[in-house]
């Protein structure tokens, strides 16, 4: 009986010991970081290929206007500049002041004729839209959402050979 009592006492004592023993711990901290870099995307409205269409006019019109939109989406807080080059048919390479559309009709043949035009940042046709940073580009700050920029165009005169004319301008966002 003494042996049984001793086993019970040892069992109780072992239980008391294990209740008072605690697991050891250690801890540390760590940082969680991310760096958001500026990013921009430029697109055109509609089906991805908008046209600044001046429409159809007889040869006696002046200051014919039209417009189209460019969509820029930039990281919130990212500064950017939106530029338009001189087009494919400028009178002088790199000169946005000599933009012109080339004739694309063969009957009558106007493929050697050009119609001058200009692109502007404002509806009052006061600020020519070019591609030289900090000079004639349009500056803005990204919002994280789509920002619409209207391109305003003007043809000073329609006194040219009958037919269709066109040019291709490249828009660039620099951020």
VOPAGU-2260 file (C-alpha; in pm, 1 decimal, decimal comma):
REM VOPAGU-2260
SITE   aa  ch    i         X         Y         Z
SITE  UNK   A    0       0,0       0,0       0,0
SITE  UNK   A    1     287,8     228,3      71,5
SITE  UNK   A    2     412,1     174,3    -281,8
SITE  UNK   A    3      75,2     272,4    -427,8
SITE  UNK   A    4      57,4     582,5    -216,2
SITE  UNK   A    5     404,6     679,8    -318,4
SITE  UNK   A    6     318,5     645,3    -687,2
SITE  UNK   A    7       5,7     859,8    -639,5
SITE  UNK   A    8     207,6    1121,0    -452,2
SITE  UNK   A    9     471,6    1124,6    -721,3
SITE  UNK   A   10     200,6    1157,4    -987,8
SITE  UNK   A   11      41,0    1450,6    -808,3
SITE  UNK   A   12     379,1    1611,6    -757,9
SITE  UNK   A   13     462,7    1568,2   -1126,1
SITE  UNK   A   14     131,5    1731,4   -1220,7
SITE  UNK   A   15     203,7    2027,4    -998,6
SITE  UNK   A   16     546,8    2068,3   -1144,2
SITE  UNK   A   17     419,2    2063,9   -1502,5
SITE  UNK   A   18     149,4    2322,0   -1421,9
SITE  UNK   A   19     410,5    2566,3   -1295,4
SITE  UNK   A   20     652,5    2520,7   -1589,8
SITE  UNK   A   21     590,4    2762,5   -1874,8
SITE  UNK   A   22     720,0    2753,9   -2230,1
SITE  UNK   A   23     994,2    3005,1   -2308,4
SITE  UNK   A   24     922,7    3268,1   -2581,5
SITE  UNK   A   25    1111,4    3519,8   -2785,8
SITE  UNK   A   26     978,9    3777,0   -3034,5
SITE  UNK   A   27    1095,7    4021,2   -3295,1
SITE  UNK   A   28     939,9    4281,6   -3523,3
SITE  UNK   A   29     967,3    4327,3   -3898,2
SITE  UNK   A   30     873,5    4600,5   -4146,5
SITE  UNK   A   31     626,4    4557,0   -4427,7
SITE  UNK   A   32     705,7    4791,7   -4718,9
SITE  UNK   A   33     620,7    4865,1   -5078,9
SITE  UNK   A   34     755,4    5124,7   -5316,9
SITE  UNK   A   35     503,1    5259,6   -5567,7
SITE  UNK   A   36     675,8    5384,1   -5880,9
SITE  UNK   A   37     518,4    5623,0   -6126,9
SITE  UNK   A   38     347,2    5457,4   -6418,9
SITE  UNK   A   39     134,0    5590,2   -6701,7
SITE  UNK   A   40     -75,1    5449,7   -6982,0
SITE  UNK   A   41    -197,7    5650,9   -7278,6
SITE  UNK   A   42    -483,9    5543,0   -7498,7
SITE  UNK   A   43    -742,6    5685,6   -7726,5
SITE  UNK   A   44   -1110,2    5711,0   -7660,6
SITE  UNK   A   45   -1369,6    5494,3   -7826,5
SITE  UNK   A   46   -1254,4    5190,6   -8018,1
SITE  UNK   A   47    -884,2    5265,5   -7978,7
SITE  UNK   A   48    -846,5    5454,6   -8304,8
SITE  UNK   A   49   -1014,1    5793,5   -8282,0
SITE  UNK   A   50    -977,6    6035,7   -8563,0
SITE  UNK   A   51    -964,8    6409,0   -8541,3
SITE  UNK   A   52   -1205,3    6447,8   -8832,1
SITE  UNK   A   53   -1253,2    6792,4   -8979,9
SITE  UNK   A   54   -1539,5    6662,9   -9194,1
SITE  UNK   A   55   -1625,2    6752,0   -9555,8
SITE  UNK   A   56   -1608,0    7113,3   -9671,0
SITE  UNK   A   57   -1602,5    7305,6   -9996,4
SITE  UNK   A   58   -1288,5    7497,8  -10088,1
SITE  UNK   A   59   -1417,6    7831,2   -9957,0
SITE  UNK   A   60   -1399,8    7760,6   -9583,5
SITE  UNK   A   61   -1157,6    7902,5   -9328,2
SITE  UNK   A   62   -1069,2    7806,8   -8972,3
SITE  UNK   A   63   -1239,3    7467,1   -8985,4
SITE  UNK   A   64   -1220,1    7301,5   -8641,5
SITE  UNK   A   65   -1238,7    6953,6   -8494,8
SITE  UNK   A   66   -1137,6    6766,9   -8179,9
SITE  UNK   A   67   -1062,4    6425,5   -8033,4
SITE  UNK   A   68    -970,7    6289,5   -7689,9
SITE  UNK   A   69    -665,9    6118,3   -7546,1
SITE  UNK   A   70    -699,2    5916,4   -7224,8
SITE  UNK   A   71    -406,9    5912,5   -6979,4
SITE  UNK   A   72    -404,2    5699,1   -6666,6
SITE  UNK   A   73    -111,3    5763,6   -6432,4
SITE  UNK   A   74     -26,3    5662,4   -6079,6
SITE  UNK   A   75    -185,9    5898,1   -5827,4
SITE  UNK   A   76      58,5    6184,4   -5770,5
SITE  UNK   A   77     280,7    6106,3   -6072,2
SITE  UNK   A   78     368,2    6417,9   -6270,4
SITE  UNK   A   79     354,9    6371,4   -6645,6
SITE  UNK   A   80     371,5    6561,6   -6972,5
SITE  UNK   A   81     161,1    6479,9   -7276,6
SITE  UNK   A   82     314,9    6562,9   -7613,2
SITE  UNK   A   83     209,0    6546,0   -7978,4
SITE  UNK   A   84     468,0    6516,6   -8253,4
SITE  UNK   A   85     463,1    6699,3   -8586,8
SITE  UNK   A   86     297,3    6413,0   -8775,1
SITE  UNK   A   87     423,7    6221,0   -9075,8
SITE  UNK   A   88     387,8    6498,2   -9333,6
SITE  UNK   A   89     524,3    6811,2   -9166,7
SITE  UNK   A   90     693,4    7065,2   -9389,1
SITE  UNK   A   91    1003,6    7044,9   -9168,5
SITE  UNK   A   92    1106,6    6743,8   -8960,3
SITE  UNK   A   93    1041,3    6796,4   -8590,7
SITE  UNK   A   94     856,9    7125,6   -8648,6
SITE  UNK   A   95     503,0    7114,0   -8506,2
SITE  UNK   A   96     433,8    7451,3   -8669,9
SITE  UNK   A   97     443,4    7292,6   -9016,8
SITE  UNK   A   98     188,6    7011,5   -8968,1
SITE  UNK   A   99       2,4    6914,6   -9281,0
SITE  UNK   A  100    -211,6    6638,0   -9424,9
SITE  UNK   A  101    -112,0    6477,5   -9754,5
SITE  UNK   A  102    -358,9    6399,6  -10032,0
SITE  UNK   A  103    -458,5    6032,7  -10055,8
SITE  UNK   A  104    -701,8    6041,2  -10349,9
SITE  UNK   A  105    -617,5    5924,6  -10700,8
SITE  UNK   A  106    -922,0    6062,3  -10882,5
SITE  UNK   A  107    -849,6    6345,0  -10906,8
SITE  UNK   A  108    -491,3    6285,7  -10807,2
SITE  UNK   A  109    -406,2    6500,1  -10505,2
SITE  UNK   A  110    -122,1    6284,1  -10373,6
SITE  UNK   A  111     129,6    6566,1  -10412,8
SITE  UNK   A  112     -91,1    6822,5  -10236,5
SITE  UNK   A  113     -87,0    6916,3   -9869,2
SITE  UNK   A  114    -340,4    7084,1   -9638,6
SITE  UNK   A  115    -185,3    7266,2   -9340,8
SITE  UNK   A  116    -344,0    7225,1   -8997,7
SITE  UNK   A  117    -257,0    7282,3   -8634,1
SITE  UNK   A  118    -325,5    7105,8   -8302,4
SITE  UNK   A  119    -393,2    7296,8   -7982,3
SITE  UNK   A  120    -422,5    7233,3   -7608,7
SITE  UNK   A  121    -714,2    7472,6   -7565,9
SITE  UNK   A  122   -1049,2    7539,0   -7731,4
SITE  UNK   A  123    -950,1    7900,4   -7799,4
SITE  UNK   A  124    -670,5    7772,3   -8029,2
SITE  UNK   A  125    -407,5    7974,3   -7843,3
SITE  UNK   A  126    -155,7    7711,1   -7727,0
SITE  UNK   A  127       3,9    7493,1   -7995,5
SITE  UNK   A  128      47,0    7135,5   -7875,2
SITE  UNK   A  129     396,8    7008,3   -7940,9
SITE  UNK   A  130     639,2    6744,8   -7819,2
SITE  UNK   A  131     917,5    6946,5   -7651,3
SITE  UNK   A  132     917,7    6878,3   -7276,6
SITE  UNK   A  133     862,5    7181,8   -7052,0
SITE  UNK   A  134     794,7    7395,3   -7360,4
SITE  UNK   A  135     484,5    7298,6   -7558,2
SITE  UNK   A  136     366,9    6974,4   -7395,8
SITE  UNK   A  137      69,5    6959,1   -7159,9
SITE  UNK   A  138     169,8    6902,2   -6795,7
SITE  UNK   A  139     -57,0    6725,0   -6548,8
SITE  UNK   A  140     -52,1    6508,8   -6236,2
SITE  UNK   A  141    -192,7    6157,2   -6229,6
SITE  UNK   A  142    -499,9    6081,3   -6021,7
SITE  UNK   A  143    -494,1    5703,1   -6049,1
SITE  UNK   A  144    -804,3    5730,7   -6270,0
SITE  UNK   A  145    -847,5    5807,0   -6638,1
SITE  UNK   A  146    -780,8    6171,4   -6727,8
SITE  UNK   A  147    -926,7    6292,4   -7057,4
SITE  UNK   A  148    -727,3    6544,7   -7261,1
SITE  UNK   A  149    -901,3    6704,2   -7558,5
SITE  UNK   A  150    -694,1    6775,4   -7868,1
SITE  UNK   A  151    -831,9    7071,3   -8065,6
SITE  UNK   A  152    -749,2    7101,3   -8434,1
SITE  UNK   A  153    -787,3    7378,0   -8689,2
SITE  UNK   A  154    -745,5    7395,9   -9067,1
SITE  UNK   A  155    -683,5    7760,0   -9168,5
SITE  UNK   A  156    -816,8    7718,0   -9523,7
SITE  UNK   A  157    -980,3    7452,1   -9740,6
SITE  UNK   A  158    -870,7    7607,8  -10070,2
SITE  UNK   A  159    -698,3    7294,9  -10203,9
SITE  UNK   A  160    -747,8    7023,1  -10465,3
SITE  UNK   A  161   -1062,0    6811,3  -10424,8
SITE  UNK   A  162   -1008,7    6480,4  -10244,8
SITE  UNK   A  163    -921,3    6321,4   -9914,2
SITE  UNK   A  164    -623,3    6417,8   -9699,1
SITE  UNK   A  165    -472,1    6262,9   -9389,1
SITE  UNK   A  166    -181,8    6264,9   -9146,5
SITE  UNK   A  167     -76,6    6050,6   -8850,2
SITE  UNK   A  168      32,8    6212,7   -8523,1
SITE  UNK   A  169     201,5    6030,2   -8235,7
SITE  UNK   A  170      98,2    6116,6   -7878,7
SITE  UNK   A  171     354,8    6046,6   -7605,0
SITE  UNK   A  172     321,6    6058,0   -7226,6
SITE  UNK   A  173     647,6    6121,5   -7038,6
SITE  UNK   A  174     653,5    6060,4   -6662,3
